[in-house]
Amino acid sequence: MSVSNFIWLCLYAPLVVYVLLLLAWKWLRQHLLVKETAMQDLPLLGVSRRDGDKIKGTAVICGGSISGLLIARVCHDHFERVLIVEPESWLFTRDGMLTQAWTQKNKRTRVMQYRSAQGAIQIMGFLGFKRLFPSLEDECLASDIRILPADYKQRVRGKVAPAPYNYFKGNIPKTAYWARPGVETLLRRLVLGQGKYPNIYTISGTVTAVHADPLDCSRIQKVTVRTTSDTQDIDAAMVSDCTGSSAGMKWLDRAGYGYETSYPKGSLPMDQLRITFDHQMHYSTLRYTIPLSMNDKLPVPGGLQNSGILYSCLTDYPSDGRVISISRVEGNIVEVICGTWGPSDLPIDTDTLESYITGFNATLDEPIPTWILDTIAQFHEPSITFTHEAVRTPPAFYDRYQYGVNLPNNMIVTGDAVMRINPIYGQGVFKAELGAIALNTVLSATKQRDPRRLPSDFAKTFFNTQAAKIEPCWVGTKIGDYGFTTTTPLPGETLSTGAWLRWYSGRLLLLSGVDDQASSVLWHTKMFLAPGIDYFHPALLAKVIWGALTG
């Protein structure tokens, strides 16, 4: 080879490698965009079968919280009849559907964080809600839920991870900012309180068992429901466990499902489906009710009335695992969430909140803005009242039904009944919605086969589809939780699992402060508008490596 040819090879080889990497990345991205996100599923939401084409029988929804309400809404488009079974009877009364959720007289007994941490819904989730409920924005307005640009004001060690205003030319898409009482009562009102979905019925009671069809044990024939007055059996065309617990697994076990004499590769007995680790997350929520007359006295840029998230900041890995989030939610309430990975003294009132923030501030590279401190100082005003909730969140778990054997073909598990993750990441509502989206996509496909009955592979197809959508929630939050020394990892793993990804994400976060591409990728993936592989666009990969090498 001549010297000149060698020089040309050296010049062009990197370019050829980059082009090949880019082509491979684009191909893989398109595959993951369909598999992991709901981009291709959104157009199917809210499209109802004709009455004569709906699946015969009743879809029984076990649990009437967020997951159950979303599953019921989807099932209304596909089944002749939908029945929600919910133990807390007051949820079906006016108090459970109030527009002014902050005035509720009752409190959820089965939802640990009902008046604790909640946050804005991711953009993908908001788009899905709008497809399911065309009047969503009007109902949000009636509930004092703000719909604002999806800028979460996030910081790490005080440094801003900017939203991609340049990418959107200043007009970032909007989403809803709500607390748990607001979103749950809103959903219940939309599903049950307006007469728009007349085939959805409710019963106050608890599902205690499922029963196989004696003529076809591959399907559930009926469920047993215990009410305050009696016990009754209800025939079921489909059963959805939305209880938020492991109840469904117990029902299946008692009914003889979940085990075989041998297990093919890639399958597991039911008692091995669950994986779990303990993030040891503790958090304290202070909810300050601000009189409208005080709004102008608070130094919030743009005014409190026009605000969603005011401030959100994480300290850093590995030992100082603390987080603060301050938001305005429905009822002109300022919700202050202080959390730690591992035991810690958390604030219980305004005095201890100010002390906590002083210590938090001392660890930051860029301090908390003065206007935030001045706003909190105003909370001593006698006209401002507050409530306090402290929560030690239970360990995370994932029941991997996609690997199960001998499971009924007409029973599914969704929401917190299939996966529970650290609530501090604010993905719980959207995770529940992803289950409903997966169900709708699978049910829509069955219309091309026998439109009036579920196919024999329905549950298996659903569990595989749901797993692909929700596993990014599990993987992403687990990698974050493993960054703190107080976390107890999965058996067989150590806290070093995912360390490279944590390092890379941290470098990408630093880059986002000065690079529009990095800012856009972080935002789009956080909003579930893009798959995680976008982190590894060849250009971004090169920028991160170059930044690490050059300091």
C-alpha distance (Angstrom), angle and dihedral (degrees) to the residues before:
residue distance angle dihedral
M1 . . .
S2 3.76 . .
V3 3.78 121.6 .
S4 3.79 91.4 -113.0
N5 3.82 92.5 52.3
F6 3.79 90.3 48.4
I7 3.80 90.4 52.4
W8 3.79 91.3 49.7
L9 3.81 90.0 49.3
C10 3.78 91.5 51.8
L11 3.79 90.3 49.4
Y12 3.80 97.7 47.5
A13 3.82 102.6 33.2
P14 3.83 94.4 78.3
L15 3.80 90.0 48.7
V16 3.81 92.2 50.8
V17 3.81 91.2 48.0
Y18 3.81 90.6 49.7
V19 3.82 92.7 49.7
L20 3.81 91.6 49.1
L21 3.80 91.3 48.4
L22 3.79 90.5 48.7
L23 3.81 92.7 51.0
A24 3.81 91.6 48.5
W25 3.80 90.5 47.2
K26 3.81 92.4 51.1
W27 3.80 92.2 50.0
L28 3.79 93.0 48.8
R29 3.81 91.9 43.8
Q30 3.80 92.4 56.1
H31 3.80 90.2 51.4
L32 3.82 92.7 49.3
L33 3.81 92.9 43.3
V34 3.81 88.7 63.1
K35 3.81 95.8 38.5
E36 3.82 102.9 42.0
T37 3.81 105.1 28.5
A38 3.80 132.4 52.4
M39 3.80 95.7 -127.4
Q40 3.81 93.3 113.3
D41 3.82 93.0 39.5
L42 3.81 99.3 55.5
P43 3.84 96.7 81.1
L44 3.82 89.4 58.4
L45 3.82 94.2 56.6
G46 3.78 116.5 102.9
V47 3.82 93.9 15.2
S48 3.80 106.1 130.1
R49 3.79 128.3 -157.4
R50 3.76 117.9 -121.6
D51 3.82 111.3 -94.4
G52 3.80 91.9 -108.8
D53 3.81 91.4 53.1
K54 3.80 98.3 50.3
I55 3.80 118.9 117.6
K56 3.78 111.4 -93.1
G57 3.79 119.4 -109.9
T58 3.78 135.9 14.1
A59 3.79 130.2 -41.8
V60 3.82 104.4 -146.2
I61 3.82 113.3 -150.8
C62 3.81 112.3 -161.5
G63 3.80 105.2 -152.3
G64 3.79 131.8 23.6
S65 3.80 103.2 -141.4
I66 3.79 125.0 106.6
S67 3.80 96.5 -61.3
G68 3.80 93.0 45.2
L69 3.79 93.3 48.6
L70 3.82 92.4 50.4
I71 3.81 92.9 46.5
A72 3.82 89.9 48.5
R73 3.80 90.9 51.7
V74 3.82 91.0 52.2
C75 3.81 92.4 45.3
H76 3.80 90.8 53.0
D77 3.81 87.6 68.1
H78 3.81 92.8 52.2
F79 3.84 111.6 28.4
E80 3.79 133.3 61.8
R81 3.79 91.1 -129.9
V82 3.81 136.2 13.6
L83 3.81 124.4 -162.4
I84 3.82 123.9 -168.2
V85 3.82 114.4 -157.6
E86 3.82 110.7 -160.9
P87 3.84 127.5 168.3
E88 3.84 96.8 -150.9
S89 3.80 102.6 75.4
W90 3.82 95.2 -171.7
L91 3.80 89.6 70.0
F92 3.80 89.2 73.9
T93 3.81 92.3 53.5
R94 3.79 129.4 83.2
D95 3.81 89.8 -90.4
G96 3.79 90.4 61.6
M97 3.82 92.9 53.9
L98 3.80 103.5 39.4
T99 3.77 120.6 146.7
Q100 3.81 86.9 -145.5
A101 3.79 96.1 55.7
W102 3.80 92.6 171.7
T103 3.82 89.3 68.9
Q104 3.81 95.6 57.7
K105 3.80 113.7 137.6
N106 3.82 93.9 -156.9
K107 3.78 129.3 61.9
R108 3.79 129.7 -150.9
T109 3.80 110.4 -101.9
R110 3.80 95.2 -169.8
V111 3.82 99.5 46.2
M112 3.78 110.1 76.2
Q113 3.80 96.8 -164.8
Y114 3.82 98.7 39.2
R115 3.81 91.2 129.7
S116 3.78 95.8 23.8
A117 3.79 135.6 75.4
Q118 3.78 117.4 -7.4
G119 3.77 130.5 142.3
A120 3.77 148.2 -179.0
I121 3.79 118.9 -49.0
Q122 3.80 116.5 -112.0
I123 3.81 115.2 -104.6
M124 3.81 92.6 -108.5
G125 3.79 88.8 53.0
F126 3.79 92.5 48.8
L127 3.82 90.9 51.1
G128 3.81 89.4 50.9
F129 3.80 92.1 50.0
K130 3.79 90.0 52.0
R131 3.80 91.1 52.1
L132 3.80 91.4 51.4
F133 3.81 95.3 41.1
P134 3.83 114.5 31.4
S135 3.83 91.2 -173.5
L136 3.82 92.6 53.4
E137 3.80 97.5 116.5
D138 3.80 93.4 49.1
E139 3.81 90.6 49.2
C140 3.81 90.7 48.2
L141 3.79 88.7 54.2
A142 3.82 90.2 50.5
S143 3.83 88.9 51.4
D144 3.83 94.0 48.5
I145 3.82 89.1 -114.8
R146 3.78 110.9 151.0
I147 3.81 121.5 -132.3
L148 3.78 106.0 -157.4
P149 3.82 141.2 149.6
A150 3.80 111.2 -61.5
D151 3.79 96.3 -112.6
Y152 3.80 107.3 137.0
K153 3.83 93.6 -171.4
Q154 3.79 89.0 -131.8
R155 3.77 124.0 -178.8
V156 3.80 137.5 176.7
R157 3.81 114.7 -151.7
G158 3.78 85.2 -12.1
K159 3.80 95.6 -57.5
V160 3.79 114.4 125.9
A161 3.79 121.2 -117.1
P162 3.80 93.7 -154.8
A163 3.78 124.1 -140.2
P164 3.85 111.9 -121.1
Y165 3.79 99.2 -99.9
N166 3.81 91.2 151.7
Y167 3.82 91.9 53.4
F168 3.81 90.5 53.8
K169 3.82 94.1 37.1
G170 3.78 90.5 -117.9
N171 3.82 97.1 -48.7
I172 3.79 107.2 100.8
P173 3.84 113.7 -174.8
K174 3.78 115.0 -99.5
T175 3.77 132.5 -119.7
A176 3.82 139.2 177.1
Y177 3.81 123.4 -88.3
W178 3.78 111.0 -155.2
A179 3.79 145.2 146.6
R180 3.80 123.0 -126.9
P181 3.84 96.5 -95.7
G182 3.80 89.9 49.7
V183 3.80 98.2 50.5
E184 3.80 94.9 40.8
T185 3.81 96.3 49.6
L186 3.81 89.4 43.1
L187 3.81 91.4 54.0
R188 3.79 93.5 44.8
R189 3.79 90.9 50.7
L190 3.80 91.6 48.7
V191 3.81 94.1 47.8
L192 3.81 101.7 36.6
G193 3.78 111.2 10.3
Q194 3.78 106.1 61.3
G195 3.80 105.0 49.3
K196 3.82 92.8 -120.3
Y197 3.80 94.0 121.6
P198 3.82 103.8 43.0
N199 3.81 95.2 169.6
I200 3.82 91.9 65.9
Y201 3.81 113.6 94.3
T202 3.80 132.2 177.8
I203 3.76 137.9 -145.8
S204 3.78 127.5 -173.5
G205 3.77 107.7 -129.7
T206 3.80 147.0 82.6
V207 3.79 127.9 -90.7
T208 3.80 106.6 -128.6
A209 3.81 103.2 172.7
V210 3.79 146.7 5.8
H211 3.80 122.8 -142.5
A212 3.79 129.1 -150.3
D213 3.78 119.6 -126.0
P214 3.85 104.7 -101.5
L215 3.81 89.9 -143.3
D216 3.83 94.9 45.3
C217 3.80 115.7 20.5
S218 3.82 90.9 -172.8
R219 3.80 88.9 81.2
I220 3.81 138.7 48.9
Q221 3.79 112.3 -112.9
K222 3.80 100.8 -173.0
V223 3.79 146.4 -11.4
T224 3.80 129.0 -132.6
V225 3.81 115.3 -128.5
R226 3.81 123.5 -166.1
T227 3.81 114.4 -154.9
T228 3.80 130.1 178.4
S229 3.81 90.3 -93.5
D230 3.81 107.1 32.2
T231 3.79 149.4 -17.0
Q232 3.78 120.7 -103.3
D233 3.80 139.1 177.9
I234 3.81 118.2 -129.9
D235 3.80 124.0 -163.5
A236 3.80 113.0 -124.9
A237 3.78 133.1 -160.0
M238 3.79 87.9 -174.3
V239 3.81 134.1 4.5
S240 3.81 124.2 -152.8
D241 3.79 119.9 -168.7
C242 3.81 105.3 -146.4
T243 3.80 95.8 152.6
G244 3.80 95.3 119.4
S245 3.81 90.3 -128.8
S246 3.80 139.1 74.6
A247 3.81 92.0 -87.9
G248 3.81 93.9 117.1
M249 3.78 93.0 55.6
K250 3.81 90.0 52.9
W251 3.81 91.7 49.2
L252 3.79 91.1 51.2
D253 3.79 92.9 46.9
R254 3.80 93.0 51.4
A255 3.82 90.4 47.1
G256 3.81 91.1 55.6
Y257 3.79 100.0 -105.0
G258 3.80 132.2 130.2
Y259 3.81 103.5 48.5
E260 3.81 139.1 85.4
T261 3.79 135.7 178.0
S262 3.83 89.3 -110.7
Y263 3.79 134.1 15.6
P264 3.80 124.0 -138.1
K265 3.77 118.7 -136.2
G266 3.81 110.3 -74.6
S267 3.81 94.7 25.5
L268 3.80 131.7 101.3
P269 3.80 139.6 -166.6
M270 3.77 113.4 -104.5
D271 3.81 95.3 -105.5
Q272 3.82 88.8 60.9
L273 3.81 98.1 48.9
R274 3.80 94.6 88.5
I275 3.79 122.6 82.0
T276 3.79 119.3 -177.9
F277 3.78 143.0 177.7
D278 3.79 133.5 176.7
H279 3.81 118.7 -122.1
Q280 3.82 89.7 179.4
M281 3.78 91.4 -140.1
H282 3.80 117.4 -179.6
Y283 3.76 123.8 -179.2
S284 3.75 140.8 172.1
T285 3.81 124.1 -150.1
L286 3.80 122.5 -157.9
R287 3.81 113.7 -171.3
Y288 3.82 113.3 -163.1
T289 3.79 117.3 -165.1
I290 3.80 106.6 -148.0
P291 3.82 118.3 -156.4
L292 3.79 110.1 -129.3
S293 3.80 88.3 -121.6
M294 3.82 88.4 64.3
N295 3.80 96.2 54.4
D296 3.79 94.9 90.4
K297 3.80 91.2 49.3
L298 3.78 93.4 59.5
P299 3.83 112.1 87.4
V300 3.83 94.0 -136.0
P301 3.83 111.3 147.3
G302 3.80 107.8 -113.8
G303 3.81 91.4 8.4
L304 3.80 131.8 -78.8
Q305 3.80 92.4 -97.5
N306 3.82 90.3 63.6
S307 3.79 96.9 45.2
G308 3.79 138.0 101.9
I309 3.79 116.2 169.3
L310 3.79 109.8 11.6
Y311 3.80 99.4 -176.8
S312 3.79 137.5 -8.7
C313 3.80 126.4 178.9
L314 3.80 140.2 166.7
T315 3.80 120.9 -160.6
D316 3.81 105.7 -144.1
Y317 3.78 148.1 -94.3
P318 2.97 139.7 -46.8
S319 3.81 117.2 11.9
D320 3.82 106.6 4.3
G321 3.79 99.6 63.9
R322 3.79 105.7 170.5
V323 3.78 132.8 136.8
I324 3.81 136.4 -172.9
S325 3.79 126.7 -167.0
I326 3.81 125.1 178.4
S327 3.81 120.3 -171.7
R328 3.76 141.8 164.4
V329 3.83 110.0 -128.1
E330 3.80 135.6 174.8
G331 3.80 117.6 -51.1
N332 3.82 91.7 38.5
I333 3.79 87.6 -80.1
V334 3.79 122.8 155.4
E335 3.79 108.5 -146.4
V336 3.81 115.4 -157.4
I337 3.79 115.4 -168.5
C338 3.81 120.7 -170.3
G339 3.78 116.6 -177.1
T340 3.78 140.7 174.7
W341 3.78 136.6 -169.7
G342 3.80 99.8 -127.2
P343 3.82 130.7 11.5
S344 3.80 116.4 -42.3
D345 3.77 142.8 150.2
L346 3.79 105.4 -91.3
P347 3.81 127.4 -170.4
I348 3.78 120.0 -90.1
D349 3.82 99.7 177.3
T350 3.80 140.5 8.9
D351 3.81 95.2 -80.5
T352 3.82 93.4 53.3
L353 3.81 89.6 41.9
E354 3.80 90.8 58.0
S355 3.82 90.5 47.9
Y356 3.81 90.9 49.0
I357 3.80 91.7 50.1
T358 3.81 91.5 49.1
G359 3.81 90.2 56.9
F360 3.79 92.0 41.7
N361 3.79 91.5 50.6
A362 3.81 92.0 53.7
T363 3.84 90.8 64.3
L364 3.82 96.3 53.1
D365 3.79 128.9 100.3
E366 3.81 88.6 -147.9
P367 3.82 116.4 31.0
I368 3.77 126.9 -124.2
P369 3.82 109.1 -86.6
T370 3.80 113.7 -93.8
W371 3.79 92.3 -123.9
I372 3.83 89.8 61.5
L373 3.81 90.7 53.7
D374 3.80 90.9 46.2
T375 3.80 90.8 49.7
I376 3.79 92.2 52.7
A377 3.80 90.1 48.3
Q378 3.81 87.6 60.0
F379 3.81 89.7 60.5
H380 3.81 88.5 82.0
E381 3.82 87.1 72.0
P382 3.85 106.9 118.4
S383 3.82 92.8 -132.0
I384 3.82 90.5 61.8
T385 3.80 111.7 83.7
F386 3.79 126.9 -168.4
T387 3.78 144.3 -168.1
H388 3.78 128.1 -152.4
E389 3.81 131.4 -146.9
A390 3.82 126.0 179.3
V391 3.80 120.9 -164.0
R392 3.78 134.8 -175.9
T393 3.79 100.7 -162.9
P394 3.80 116.7 -137.9
P395 3.83 120.7 -116.9
A396 3.79 120.3 -73.7
F397 3.80 117.9 -105.6
Y398 3.79 139.4 179.4
D399 3.81 121.9 -160.7
R400 3.81 103.2 -156.1
Y401 3.80 100.2 -153.0
Q402 3.80 90.0 165.7
Y403 3.82 86.5 77.3
G404 3.81 94.5 47.7
V405 3.80 127.0 117.1
N406 3.78 132.8 -150.2
L407 3.80 92.9 16.4
P408 3.82 122.4 153.5
N409 3.77 113.5 -97.0
N410 3.81 94.7 -134.9
M411 3.82 103.0 49.8
I412 3.80 125.4 86.4
V413 3.82 134.9 178.9
T414 3.81 123.5 -145.7
G415 3.80 145.7 166.0
D416 3.80 118.2 14.5
A417 3.81 89.0 -13.6
V418 3.82 89.3 72.7
M419 3.82 101.6 29.3
R420 3.79 135.6 12.0
I421 3.79 118.7 -171.0
N422 3.79 135.6 175.8
P423 3.84 104.8 -67.4
I424 3.81 92.4 -148.6
Y425 3.83 88.6 81.4
G426 3.82 91.3 62.1
Q427 3.82 97.0 -132.9
G428 3.81 101.3 118.0
V429 3.82 99.3 97.8
F430 3.78 92.6 44.5
K431 3.81 91.7 47.3
A432 3.81 88.3 55.8
E433 3.79 89.7 48.1
L434 3.81 91.0 51.5
G435 3.81 88.1 59.6
A436 3.80 89.9 53.3
I437 3.81 91.2 46.9
A438 3.82 91.1 50.3
L439 3.81 89.9 49.5
N440 3.78 92.4 50.8
T441 3.81 92.0 49.3
V442 3.81 92.6 50.4
L443 3.82 93.2 45.0
S444 3.80 91.0 47.9
A445 3.81 89.5 55.4
T446 3.82 91.8 52.9
K447 3.81 90.3 63.6
Q448 3.80 88.0 75.7
R449 3.82 91.1 58.2
D450 3.80 118.8 37.2
P451 3.81 103.1 -19.4
R452 3.82 95.7 -163.7
R453 3.81 101.1 53.5
L454 3.78 139.2 39.2
P455 3.81 116.0 -103.1
S456 3.81 120.5 -119.6
D457 3.81 92.0 -107.3
F458 3.81 95.5 48.4
A459 3.82 99.5 111.7
K460 3.82 93.8 41.7
T461 3.80 91.1 50.3
F462 3.79 91.0 47.5
F463 3.81 95.1 49.7
N464 3.82 91.4 49.8
T465 3.81 92.0 47.3
Q466 3.80 93.7 46.4
A467 3.81 92.7 46.2
A468 3.80 92.0 56.1
K469 3.82 90.1 52.4
I470 3.81 99.9 44.4
E471 3.81 102.2 35.3
P472 3.84 91.8 81.3
C473 3.83 85.9 62.2
W474 3.79 90.7 52.8
V475 3.80 96.4 44.2
G476 3.80 96.2 43.1
T477 3.80 96.9 47.9
K478 3.81 92.4 42.6
I479 3.80 91.5 54.1
G480 3.80 88.6 51.0
D481 3.82 93.9 47.5
Y482 3.81 91.4 48.3
G483 3.79 88.4 62.1
F484 3.81 90.7 76.8
T485 3.78 123.3 75.9
T486 3.81 93.4 -138.7
T487 3.83 93.3 64.6
T488 3.81 118.1 104.9
P489 3.83 105.1 -143.3
L490 3.78 131.0 -143.7
P491 3.80 115.2 -76.4
G492 3.80 107.3 -87.4
E493 3.82 93.3 24.1
T494 3.78 132.9 89.7
L495 3.78 131.3 -153.2
S496 3.80 88.0 -100.3
T497 3.81 88.1 71.0
G498 3.79 106.1 113.5
A499 3.82 93.1 9.9
W500 3.79 92.5 133.9
L501 3.81 91.1 51.8
R502 3.80 90.6 49.8
W503 3.79 89.6 51.1
Y504 3.80 92.3 47.2
S505 3.82 92.9 46.9
G506 3.80 89.7 50.2
R507 3.81 91.4 52.2
L508 3.80 89.9 47.2
L509 3.79 89.5 51.4
L510 3.80 90.9 53.4
L511 3.79 90.1 47.8
S512 3.82 91.6 51.4
G513 3.80 90.2 69.0
V514 3.81 90.4 67.1
D515 3.81 104.8 18.4
D516 3.82 123.5 70.6
Q517 3.81 93.7 -159.3
A518 3.81 92.2 55.5
S519 3.81 91.5 45.3
S520 3.81 91.3 51.1
V521 3.81 94.6 47.4
L522 3.81 93.5 49.3
W523 3.80 91.3 49.2
H524 3.83 96.6 44.6
T525 3.81 93.7 48.9
K526 3.81 92.1 45.8
M527 3.80 88.8 52.3
F528 3.85 89.4 48.9
L529 3.78 90.1 -121.1
A530 3.80 91.0 121.5
P531 3.83 136.3 32.3
G532 3.79 121.8 -104.5
I533 3.79 91.8 -107.7
D534 3.80 87.4 78.1
Y535 3.81 85.8 79.2
F536 3.79 86.6 68.9
H537 3.77 101.9 50.1
P538 3.82 103.0 149.5
A539 3.80 91.6 -117.9
L540 3.80 92.6 51.5
L541 3.79 91.6 44.7
A542 3.80 89.5 54.0
K543 3.82 92.3 47.7
V544 3.81 92.9 50.2
I545 3.80 93.3 48.0
W546 3.80 91.7 45.8
G547 3.79 90.9 49.5
A548 3.79 91.5 50.2
L549 3.81 92.3 49.2
T550 3.79 95.0 46.9
G551 3.80 95.8 40.8
